[in-house]
Amino acid sequence: MPFETAIFDWRAGQKRIDDATPGERLALDRVVDALVAELRRRIGITFTSDELADLYDQGTDWCLDIAQRVAPDEPWAWDSAVTTDAAFYRMLRSAVDFAGGRRLYE
C-alpha cells in the first residue's frame, strides 16, 4: 500500500481515538502506546514514511496479540482500524521525511 493511501487510514484511526469517550480513551491509548513501542522495535528510530507504509503493508496481525494482552477485558479496544492505524499515525510523526502534517521532499 503506498503512503498516500495508508495515511488516510492512519488519520482515521487517530480521529476515532480523539473522538472516544474519556473512559474508552484510556484503554485505547494504552493499546496504541504498546503498539508504538513494538513499531519502534520493528522499524527502528530512523525511518521514512515509505518504510513505515511498507511495514504496514506487510501485515498487522501481530497488533491484535498486543491489544489483547494490554486490554484483555476491553475487546472494543482491539479494533485494528482504530488502534493499529492510530499507532502507525503516531509513528509517522517520527519519520525523517514527515513534519507539519505532511511529507517533506528533497
Backbone as XML, in Angstrom:
<?xml version="1.0"?>
<chain id="A" units="angstrom">
  <residue number="1" name="MET">
    <atom name="N" x="0.851" y="-1.181" z="0.000"/>
    <atom name="CA" x="0.000" y="0.000" z="0.000"/>
    <atom name="C" x="0.892" y="1.238" z="0.000"/>
  </residue>
  <residue number="2" name="PRO">
    <atom name="N" x="0.687" y="2.130" z="-0.924"/>
    <atom name="CA" x="1.511" y="3.347" z="-0.938"/>
    <atom name="C" x="1.168" y="4.261" z="0.242"/>
  </residue>
  <residue number="3" name="PHE">
    <atom name="N" x="2.123" y="5.072" z="0.610"/>
    <atom name="CA" x="1.947" y="6.005" z="1.718"/>
    <atom name="C" x="0.696" y="6.852" z="1.548"/>
  </residue>
  <residue number="4" name="GLU">
    <atom name="N" x="0.464" y="7.344" z="0.338"/>
    <atom name="CA" x="-0.661" y="8.251" z="0.097"/>
    <atom name="C" x="-1.999" y="7.596" z="0.449"/>
  </residue>
  <residue number="5" name="THR">
    <atom name="N" x="-2.094" y="6.298" z="0.337"/>
    <atom name="CA" x="-3.311" y="5.571" z="0.704"/>
    <atom name="C" x="-3.323" y="5.275" z="2.197"/>
  </residue>
  <residue number="6" name="ALA">
    <atom name="N" x="-2.203" y="4.814" z="2.721"/>
    <atom name="CA" x="-2.128" y="4.422" z="4.131"/>
    <atom name="C" x="-2.416" y="5.583" z="5.070"/>
  </residue>
  <residue number="7" name="ILE">
    <atom name="N" x="-1.958" y="6.769" z="4.739"/>
    <atom name="CA" x="-2.134" y="7.891" z="5.664"/>
    <atom name="C" x="-3.609" y="8.209" z="5.912"/>
  </residue>
  <residue number="8" name="PHE">
    <atom name="N" x="-4.459" y="7.958" z="4.944"/>
    <atom name="CA" x="-5.890" y="8.181" z="5.166"/>
    <atom name="C" x="-6.413" y="7.253" z="6.258"/>
  </residue>
  <residue number="9" name="ASP">
    <atom name="N" x="-6.004" y="5.985" z="6.218"/>
    <atom name="CA" x="-6.407" y="5.032" z="7.248"/>
    <atom name="C" x="-5.837" y="5.434" z="8.598"/>
  </residue>
  <residue number="10" name="TRP">
    <atom name="N" x="-4.572" y="5.813" z="8.609"/>
    <atom name="CA" x="-3.910" y="6.165" z="9.859"/>
    <atom name="C" x="-4.561" y="7.376" z="10.517"/>
  </residue>
  <residue number="11" name="ARG">
    <atom name="N" x="-4.863" y="8.378" z="9.722"/>
    <atom name="CA" x="-5.518" y="9.573" z="10.276"/>
    <atom name="C" x="-6.916" y="9.245" z="10.798"/>
  </residue>
  <residue number="12" name="ALA">
    <atom name="N" x="-7.629" y="8.389" z="10.091"/>
    <atom name="CA" x="-8.971" y="7.995" z="10.524"/>
    <atom name="C" x="-8.914" y="7.261" z="11.860"/>
  </residue>
  <residue number="13" name="GLY">
    <atom name="N" x="-7.917" y="6.395" z="12.031"/>
    <atom name="CA" x="-7.758" y="5.698" z="13.308"/>
    <atom name="C" x="-7.495" y="6.669" z="14.443"/>
  </residue>
  <residue number="14" name="GLN">
    <atom name="N" x="-6.620" y="7.641" z="14.220"/>
    <atom name="CA" x="-6.336" y="8.636" z="15.254"/>
    <atom name="C" x="-7.565" y="9.484" z="15.549"/>
  </residue>
  <residue number="15" name="LYS">
    <atom name="N" x="-8.328" y="9.820" z="14.538"/>
    <atom name="CA" x="-9.548" y="10.613" z="14.756"/>
    <atom name="C" x="-10.539" y="9.853" z="15.617"/>
  </residue>
  <residue number="16" name="ARG">
    <atom name="N" x="-10.668" y="8.558" z="15.388"/>
    <atom name="CA" x="-11.593" y="7.765" z="16.204"/>
    <atom name="C" x="-11.142" y="7.732" z="17.656"/>
  </residue>
  <residue number="17" name="ILE">
    <atom name="N" x="-9.850" y="7.732" z="17.896"/>
    <atom name="CA" x="-9.371" y="7.793" z="19.280"/>
    <atom name="C" x="-9.637" y="9.180" z="19.858"/>
  </residue>
  <residue number="18" name="ASP">
    <atom name="N" x="-9.386" y="10.203" z="19.068"/>
    <atom name="CA" x="-9.653" y="11.570" z="19.532"/>
    <atom name="C" x="-11.125" y="11.758" z="19.895"/>
  </residue>
  <residue number="19" name="ASP">
    <atom name="N" x="-12.014" y="11.066" z="19.192"/>
    <atom name="CA" x="-13.449" y="11.205" z="19.416"/>
    <atom name="C" x="-13.999" y="10.252" z="20.482"/>
  </residue>
  <residue number="20" name="ALA">
    <atom name="N" x="-13.165" y="9.377" z="21.025"/>
    <atom name="CA" x="-13.615" y="8.395" z="22.014"/>
    <atom name="C" x="-13.978" y="9.079" z="23.329"/>
  </residue>
  <residue number="21" name="THR">
    <atom name="N" x="-14.815" y="8.408" z="24.098"/>
    <atom name="CA" x="-15.159" y="8.924" z="25.421"/>
    <atom name="C" x="-13.918" y="8.837" z="26.310"/>
  </residue>
  <residue number="22" name="PRO">
    <atom name="N" x="-13.860" y="9.625" z="27.382"/>
    <atom name="CA" x="-12.684" y="9.588" z="28.254"/>
    <atom name="C" x="-12.367" y="8.179" z="28.775"/>
  </residue>
  <residue number="23" name="GLY">
    <atom name="N" x="-13.373" y="7.416" z="29.136"/>
    <atom name="CA" x="-13.142" y="6.061" z="29.629"/>
    <atom name="C" x="-12.575" y="5.146" z="28.560"/>
  </residue>
  <residue number="24" name="GLU">
    <atom name="N" x="-13.089" y="5.258" z="27.358"/>
    <atom name="CA" x="-12.570" y="4.455" z="26.246"/>
    <atom name="C" x="-11.164" y="4.915" z="25.871"/>
  </residue>
  <residue number="25" name="ARG">
    <atom name="N" x="-10.945" y="6.185" z="25.940"/>
    <atom name="CA" x="-9.669" y="6.762" z="25.524"/>
    <atom name="C" x="-8.495" y="6.190" z="26.323"/>
  </residue>
  <residue number="26" name="LEU">
    <atom name="N" x="-8.710" y="5.951" z="27.612"/>
    <atom name="CA" x="-7.632" y="5.408" z="28.439"/>
    <atom name="C" x="-7.168" y="4.048" z="27.929"/>
  </residue>
  <residue number="27" name="ALA">
    <atom name="N" x="-8.101" y="3.165" z="27.661"/>
    <atom name="CA" x="-7.756" y="1.826" z="27.165"/>
    <atom name="C" x="-7.166" y="1.907" z="25.767"/>
  </residue>
  <residue number="28" name="LEU">
    <atom name="N" x="-7.750" y="2.721" z="24.913"/>
    <atom name="CA" x="-7.247" y="2.856" z="23.546"/>
    <atom name="C" x="-5.815" y="3.386" z="23.537"/>
  </residue>
  <residue number="29" name="ASP">
    <atom name="N" x="-5.549" y="4.373" z="24.363"/>
    <atom name="CA" x="-4.200" y="4.934" z="24.422"/>
    <atom name="C" x="-3.191" y="3.921" z="24.963"/>
  </residue>
  <residue number="30" name="ARG">
    <atom name="N" x="-3.597" y="3.096" z="25.919"/>
    <atom name="CA" x="-2.693" y="2.048" z="26.419"/>
    <atom name="C" x="-2.316" y="1.092" z="25.297"/>
  </residue>
  <residue number="31" name="VAL">
    <atom name="N" x="-3.305" y="0.699" z="24.507"/>
    <atom name="CA" x="-3.046" y="-0.216" z="23.390"/>
    <atom name="C" x="-2.147" y="0.463" z="22.362"/>
  </residue>
  <residue number="32" name="VAL">
    <atom name="N" x="-2.475" y="1.683" z="21.994"/>
    <atom name="CA" x="-1.672" y="2.401" z="20.993"/>
    <atom name="C" x="-0.241" y="2.585" z="21.482"/>
  </residue>
  <residue number="33" name="ASP">
    <atom name="N" x="-0.055" y="2.921" z="22.748"/>
    <atom name="CA" x="1.294" y="3.086" z="23.286"/>
    <atom name="C" x="2.099" y="1.789" z="23.169"/>
  </residue>
  <residue number="34" name="ALA">
    <atom name="N" x="1.460" y="0.666" z="23.457"/>
    <atom name="CA" x="2.143" y="-0.633" z="23.341"/>
    <atom name="C" x="2.473" y="-0.938" z="21.880"/>
  </residue>
  <residue number="35" name="LEU">
    <atom name="N" x="1.566" y="-0.601" z="20.978"/>
    <atom name="CA" x="1.817" y="-0.832" z="19.556"/>
    <atom name="C" x="2.942" y="0.055" z="19.038"/>
  </residue>
  <residue number="36" name="VAL">
    <atom name="N" x="2.978" y="1.290" z="19.479"/>
    <atom name="CA" x="4.052" y="2.198" z="19.075"/>
    <atom name="C" x="5.398" y="1.665" z="19.561"/>
  </residue>
  <residue number="37" name="ALA">
    <atom name="N" x="5.442" y="1.152" z="20.773"/>
    <atom name="CA" x="6.688" y="0.581" z="21.289"/>
    <atom name="C" x="7.149" y="-0.588" z="20.415"/>
  </residue>
  <residue number="38" name="GLU">
    <atom name="N" x="6.218" y="-1.428" z="20.002"/>
    <atom name="CA" x="6.578" y="-2.550" z="19.135"/>
    <atom name="C" x="6.985" y="-2.059" z="17.747"/>
  </residue>
  <residue number="39" name="LEU">
    <atom name="N" x="6.314" y="-1.040" z="17.242"/>
    <atom name="CA" x="6.707" y="-0.475" z="15.946"/>
    <atom name="C" x="8.131" y="0.065" z="16.000"/>
  </residue>
  <residue number="40" name="ARG">
    <atom name="N" x="8.469" y="0.739" z="17.090"/>
    <atom name="CA" x="9.834" y="1.257" z="17.234"/>
    <atom name="C" x="10.840" y="0.114" z="17.221"/>
  </residue>
  <residue number="41" name="ARG">
    <atom name="N" x="10.481" y="-0.987" z="17.867"/>
    <atom name="CA" x="11.375" y="-2.139" z="17.880"/>
    <atom name="C" x="11.532" y="-2.713" z="16.479"/>
  </residue>
  <residue number="42" name="ARG">
    <atom name="N" x="10.443" y="-2.747" z="15.720"/>
    <atom name="CA" x="10.467" y="-3.350" z="14.390"/>
    <atom name="C" x="11.124" y="-2.475" z="13.330"/>
  </residue>
  <residue number="43" name="ILE">
    <atom name="N" x="10.926" y="-1.168" z="13.406"/>
    <atom name="CA" x="11.401" y="-0.294" z="12.331"/>
    <atom name="C" x="12.612" y="0.544" z="12.733"/>
  </residue>
  <residue number="44" name="GLY">
    <atom name="N" x="12.849" y="0.680" z="14.021"/>
    <atom name="CA" x="13.976" y="1.483" z="14.476"/>
    <atom name="C" x="13.585" y="2.932" z="14.706"/>
  </residue>
  <residue number="45" name="ILE">
    <atom name="N" x="14.583" y="3.746" z="14.990"/>
    <atom name="CA" x="14.280" y="5.145" z="15.293"/>
    <atom name="C" x="14.451" y="6.065" z="14.086"/>
  </residue>
  <residue number="46" name="THR">
    <atom name="N" x="15.135" y="5.586" z="13.061"/>
    <atom name="CA" x="15.321" y="6.374" z="11.847"/>
    <atom name="C" x="14.666" y="5.638" z="10.687"/>
  </residue>
  <residue number="47" name="PHE">
    <atom name="N" x="13.601" y="6.240" z="10.148"/>
    <atom name="CA" x="12.843" y="5.606" z="9.073"/>
    <atom name="C" x="12.119" y="6.678" z="8.279"/>
  </residue>
  <residue number="48" name="THR">
    <atom name="N" x="11.703" y="6.314" z="7.082"/>
    <atom name="CA" x="10.936" y="7.229" z="6.235"/>
    <atom name="C" x="9.457" y="6.852" z="6.268"/>
  </residue>
  <residue number="49" name="SER">
    <atom name="N" x="8.646" y="7.729" z="5.772"/>
    <atom name="CA" x="7.212" y="7.452" z="5.699"/>
    <atom name="C" x="6.933" y="6.269" z="4.771"/>
  </residue>
  <residue number="50" name="ASP">
    <atom name="N" x="7.698" y="6.132" z="3.706"/>
    <atom name="CA" x="7.528" y="4.987" z="2.811"/>
    <atom name="C" x="7.900" y="3.679" z="3.497"/>
  </residue>
  <residue number="51" name="GLU">
    <atom name="N" x="8.944" y="3.688" z="4.302"/>
    <atom name="CA" x="9.317" y="2.483" z="5.040"/>
    <atom name="C" x="8.219" y="2.084" z="6.031"/>
  </residue>
  <residue number="52" name="LEU">
    <atom name="N" x="7.614" y="3.066" z="6.658"/>
    <atom name="CA" x="6.513" y="2.791" z="7.581"/>
    <atom name="C" x="5.319" y="2.215" z="6.822"/>
  </residue>
  <residue number="53" name="ALA">
    <atom name="N" x="5.014" y="2.773" z="5.669"/>
    <atom name="CA" x="3.917" y="2.246" z="4.854"/>
    <atom name="C" x="4.220" y="0.830" z="4.380"/>
  </residue>
  <residue number="54" name="ASP">
    <atom name="N" x="5.463" y="0.543" z="4.059"/>
    <atom name="CA" x="5.853" y="-0.817" z="3.668"/>
    <atom name="C" x="5.640" y="-1.799" z="4.818"/>
  </residue>
  <residue number="55" name="LEU">
    <atom name="N" x="5.995" y="-1.388" z="6.029"/>
    <atom name="CA" x="5.780" y="-2.250" z="7.195"/>
    <atom name="C" x="4.291" y="-2.506" z="7.400"/>
  </residue>
  <residue number="56" name="TYR">
    <atom name="N" x="3.494" y="-1.486" z="7.236"/>
    <atom name="CA" x="2.030" y="-1.610" z="7.355"/>
    <atom name="C" x="1.511" y="-2.604" z="6.314"/>
  </residue>
  <residue number="57" name="ASP">
    <atom name="N" x="2.048" y="-2.512" z="5.119"/>
    <atom name="CA" x="1.616" y="-3.366" z="4.021"/>
    <atom name="C" x="2.008" y="-4.829" z="4.232"/>
  </residue>
  <residue number="58" name="GLN">
    <atom name="N" x="3.022" y="-5.080" z="5.022"/>
    <atom name="CA" x="3.464" y="-6.452" z="5.291"/>
    <atom name="C" x="2.489" y="-7.198" z="6.190"/>
  </residue>
  <residue number="59" name="GLY">
    <atom name="N" x="1.594" y="-6.483" z="6.827"/>
    <atom name="CA" x="0.599" y="-7.115" z="7.680"/>
    <atom name="C" x="0.691" y="-6.640" z="9.115"/>
  </residue>
  <residue number="60" name="THR">
    <atom name="N" x="-0.457" y="-6.593" z="9.746"/>
    <atom name="CA" x="-0.528" y="-6.086" z="11.115"/>
    <atom name="C" x="-1.226" y="-7.070" z="12.055"/>
  </residue>
  <residue number="61" name="ASP">
    <atom name="N" x="-1.235" y="-8.335" z="11.696"/>
    <atom name="CA" x="-1.882" y="-9.332" z="12.553"/>
    <atom name="C" x="-1.288" y="-9.368" z="13.951"/>
  </residue>
  <residue number="62" name="TRP">
    <atom name="N" x="-0.010" y="-9.077" z="14.055"/>
    <atom name="CA" x="0.671" y="-9.071" z="15.346"/>
    <atom name="C" x="0.065" y="-8.041" z="16.311"/>
  </residue>
  <residue number="63" name="CYS">
    <atom name="N" x="-0.588" y="-7.035" z="15.777"/>
    <atom name="CA" x="-1.166" y="-5.978" z="16.617"/>
    <atom name="C" x="-2.297" y="-6.499" z="17.506"/>
  </residue>
  <residue number="64" name="LEU">
    <atom name="N" x="-3.056" y="-7.441" z="17.004"/>
    <atom name="CA" x="-4.160" y="-7.994" z="17.788"/>
    <atom name="C" x="-3.639" y="-8.681" z="19.046"/>
  </residue>
  <residue number="65" name="ASP">
    <atom name="N" x="-2.561" y="-9.424" z="18.934"/>
    <atom name="CA" x="-1.989" y="-10.086" z="20.111"/>
    <atom name="C" x="-1.608" y="-9.071" z="21.182"/>
  </residue>
  <residue number="66" name="ILE">
    <atom name="N" x="-1.001" y="-7.986" z="20.764"/>
    <atom name="CA" x="-0.601" y="-6.946" z="21.716"/>
    <atom name="C" x="-1.826" y="-6.289" z="22.331"/>
  </residue>
  <residue number="67" name="ALA">
    <atom name="N" x="-2.807" y="-5.966" z="21.518"/>
    <atom name="CA" x="-4.023" y="-5.328" z="22.029"/>
    <atom name="C" x="-4.727" y="-6.219" z="23.051"/>
  </residue>
  <residue number="68" name="GLN">
    <atom name="N" x="-4.810" y="-7.496" z="22.763"/>
    <atom name="CA" x="-5.466" y="-8.425" z="23.688"/>
    <atom name="C" x="-4.688" y="-8.548" z="24.992"/>
  </residue>
  <residue number="69" name="ARG">
    <atom name="N" x="-3.378" y="-8.497" z="24.914"/>
    <atom name="CA" x="-2.559" y="-8.588" z="26.116"/>
    <atom name="C" x="-2.679" y="-7.322" z="26.973"/>
  </residue>
  <residue number="70" name="VAL">
    <atom name="N" x="-2.711" y="-6.157" z="26.325"/>
    <atom name="CA" x="-2.733" y="-4.884" z="27.036"/>
    <atom name="C" x="-4.117" y="-4.567" z="27.602"/>
  </residue>
  <residue number="71" name="ALA">
    <atom name="N" x="-5.163" y="-4.938" z="26.867"/>
    <atom name="CA" x="-6.538" y="-4.630" z="27.301"/>
    <atom name="C" x="-7.406" y="-5.890" z="27.215"/>
  </residue>
  <residue number="72" name="PRO">
    <atom name="N" x="-7.100" y="-6.906" z="28.034"/>
    <atom name="CA" x="-7.800" y="-8.191" z="27.898"/>
    <atom name="C" x="-9.304" y="-8.122" z="28.165"/>
  </residue>
  <residue number="73" name="ASP">
    <atom name="N" x="-9.732" y="-7.178" z="28.981"/>
    <atom name="CA" x="-11.152" y="-7.080" z="29.330"/>
    <atom name="C" x="-11.894" y="-6.012" z="28.541"/>
  </residue>
  <residue number="74" name="GLU">
    <atom name="N" x="-11.241" y="-5.475" z="27.509"/>
    <atom name="CA" x="-11.838" y="-4.403" z="26.710"/>
    <atom name="C" x="-11.723" y="-4.734" z="25.233"/>
  </residue>
  <residue number="75" name="PRO">
    <atom name="N" x="-12.486" y="-5.707" z="24.764"/>
    <atom name="CA" x="-12.345" y="-6.152" z="23.366"/>
    <atom name="C" x="-12.611" y="-5.064" z="22.337"/>
  </residue>
  <residue number="76" name="TRP">
    <atom name="N" x="-13.372" y="-4.054" z="22.671"/>
    <atom name="CA" x="-13.605" y="-2.952" z="21.740"/>
    <atom name="C" x="-12.301" y="-2.194" z="21.470"/>
  </residue>
  <residue number="77" name="ALA">
    <atom name="N" x="-11.300" y="-2.339" z="22.358"/>
    <atom name="CA" x="-10.012" y="-1.661" z="22.176"/>
    <atom name="C" x="-9.077" y="-2.462" z="21.269"/>
  </residue>
  <residue number="78" name="TRP">
    <atom name="N" x="-9.556" y="-3.588" z="20.754"/>
    <atom name="CA" x="-8.729" y="-4.422" z="19.877"/>
    <atom name="C" x="-8.949" y="-4.083" z="18.408"/>
  </residue>
  <residue number="79" name="ASP">
    <atom name="N" x="-9.850" y="-3.177" z="18.113"/>
    <atom name="CA" x="-10.200" y="-2.842" z="16.728"/>
    <atom name="C" x="-8.985" y="-2.243" z="16.013"/>
  </residue>
  <residue number="80" name="SER">
    <atom name="N" x="-8.426" y="-3.014" z="15.091"/>
    <atom name="CA" x="-7.202" y="-2.563" z="14.435"/>
    <atom name="C" x="-7.419" y="-1.335" z="13.556"/>
  </residue>
  <residue number="81" name="ALA">
    <atom name="N" x="-8.648" y="-1.132" z="13.082"/>
    <atom name="CA" x="-8.930" y="0.069" z="12.289"/>
    <atom name="C" x="-8.815" y="1.321" z="13.154"/>
  </residue>
  <residue number="82" name="VAL">
    <atom name="N" x="-8.801" y="1.126" z="14.460"/>
    <atom name="CA" x="-8.626" y="2.248" z="15.374"/>
    <atom name="C" x="-7.207" y="2.242" z="15.935"/>
  </residue>
  <residue number="83" name="THR">
    <atom name="N" x="-6.882" y="1.214" z="16.713"/>
    <atom name="CA" x="-5.616" y="1.234" z="17.454"/>
    <atom name="C" x="-4.386" y="1.055" z="16.558"/>
  </residue>
  <residue number="84" name="THR">
    <atom name="N" x="-4.439" y="0.113" z="15.647"/>
    <atom name="CA" x="-3.279" y="-0.105" z="14.775"/>
    <atom name="C" x="-3.041" y="1.113" z="13.899"/>
  </residue>
  <residue number="85" name="ASP">
    <atom name="N" x="-4.114" y="1.618" z="13.298"/>
    <atom name="CA" x="-3.950" y="2.777" z="12.423"/>
    <atom name="C" x="-3.472" y="4.004" z="13.196"/>
  </residue>
  <residue number="86" name="ALA">
    <atom name="N" x="-3.990" y="4.197" z="14.404"/>
    <atom name="CA" x="-3.537" y="5.329" z="15.216"/>
    <atom name="C" x="-2.074" y="5.170" z="15.604"/>
  </residue>
  <residue number="87" name="ALA">
    <atom name="N" x="-1.647" y="3.949" z="15.891"/>
    <atom name="CA" x="-0.239" y="3.714" z="16.239"/>
    <atom name="C" x="0.671" y="4.060" z="15.061"/>
  </residue>
  <residue number="88" name="PHE">
    <atom name="N" x="0.281" y="3.652" z="13.868"/>
    <atom name="CA" x="1.089" y="3.991" z="12.694"/>
    <atom name="C" x="1.094" y="5.502" z="12.471"/>
  </residue>
  <residue number="89" name="TYR">
    <atom name="N" x="-0.039" y="6.153" z="12.713"/>
    <atom name="CA" x="-0.073" y="7.609" z="12.549"/>
    <atom name="C" x="0.851" y="8.291" z="13.555"/>
  </residue>
  <residue number="90" name="ARG">
    <atom name="N" x="0.836" y="7.814" z="14.788"/>
    <atom name="CA" x="1.721" y="8.404" z="15.796"/>
    <atom name="C" x="3.192" y="8.158" z="15.447"/>
  </residue>
  <residue number="91" name="MET">
    <atom name="N" x="3.492" y="6.989" z="14.914"/>
    <atom name="CA" x="4.865" y="6.708" z="14.488"/>
    <atom name="C" x="5.273" y="7.600" z="13.322"/>
  </residue>
  <residue number="92" name="LEU">
    <atom name="N" x="4.323" y="7.881" z="12.449"/>
    <atom name="CA" x="4.609" y="8.709" z="11.285"/>
    <atom name="C" x="5.200" y="10.051" z="11.685"/>
  </residue>
  <residue number="93" name="ARG">
    <atom name="N" x="4.779" y="10.571" z="12.800"/>
    <atom name="CA" x="5.294" y="11.860" z="13.276"/>
    <atom name="C" x="6.800" y="11.840" z="13.505"/>
  </residue>
  <residue number="94" name="SER">
    <atom name="N" x="7.366" y="10.634" z="13.656"/>
    <atom name="CA" x="8.806" y="10.495" z="13.881"/>
    <atom name="C" x="9.586" y="10.186" z="12.602"/>
  </residue>
  <residue number="95" name="ALA">
    <atom name="N" x="8.891" y="10.034" z="11.497"/>
    <atom name="CA" x="9.569" y="9.731" z="10.232"/>
    <atom name="C" x="10.473" y="10.907" z="9.842"/>
  </residue>
  <residue number="96" name="VAL">
    <atom name="N" x="11.630" y="10.588" z="9.289"/>
    <atom name="CA" x="12.591" y="11.636" z="8.951"/>
    <atom name="C" x="12.105" y="12.546" z="7.829"/>
  </residue>
  <residue number="97" name="ASP">
    <atom name="N" x="11.139" y="12.095" z="7.071"/>
    <atom name="CA" x="10.650" y="12.890" z="5.944"/>
    <atom name="C" x="9.219" y="13.390" z="6.159"/>
  </residue>
  <residue number="98" name="PHE">
    <atom name="N" x="8.832" y="13.555" z="7.427"/>
    <atom name="CA" x="7.470" y="13.988" z="7.728"/>
    <atom name="C" x="7.527" y="15.076" z="8.795"/>
  </residue>
  <residue number="99" name="ALA">
    <atom name="N" x="6.847" y="16.170" z="8.541"/>
    <atom name="CA" x="6.782" y="17.253" z="9.524"/>
    <atom name="C" x="5.608" y="18.158" z="9.191"/>
  </residue>
  <residue number="100" name="GLY">
    <atom name="N" x="5.020" y="18.715" z="10.209"/>
    <atom name="CA" x="3.933" y="19.663" z="9.995"/>
    <atom name="C" x="2.720" y="19.055" z="9.319"/>
  </residue>
  <residue number="101" name="GLY">
    <atom name="N" x="2.516" y="17.742" z="9.499"/>
    <atom name="CA" x="1.357" y="17.081" z="8.916"/>
    <atom name="C" x="1.501" y="16.711" z="7.454"/>
  </residue>
  <residue number="102" name="ARG">
    <atom name="N" x="2.729" y="16.791" z="6.918"/>
    <atom name="CA" x="2.919" y="16.431" z="5.513"/>
    <atom name="C" x="4.323" y="15.878" z="5.313"/>
  </residue>
  <residue number="103" name="ARG">
    <atom name="N" x="4.497" y="15.236" z="4.174"/>
    <atom name="CA" x="5.820" y="14.706" z="3.848"/>
    <atom name="C" x="6.712" y="15.806" z="3.312"/>
  </residue>
  <residue number="104" name="LEU">
    <atom name="N" x="7.976" y="15.693" z="3.645"/>
    <atom name="CA" x="8.981" y="16.639" z="3.158"/>
    <atom name="C" x="9.685" y="15.983" z="1.985"/>
  </residue>
  <residue number="105" name="TYR">
    <atom name="N" x="9.984" y="16.735" z="1.004"/>
    <atom name="CA" x="10.694" y="16.233" z="-0.173"/>
    <atom name="C" x="11.984" y="16.991" z="-0.345"/>
  </residue>
  <residue number="106" name="GLU">
    <atom name="N" x="13.004" y="16.289" z="-0.813"/>
    <atom name="CA" x="14.307" y="16.935" z="-1.046"/>
    <atom name="C" x="14.260" y="17.781" z="-2.284"/>
  </residue>
</chain>
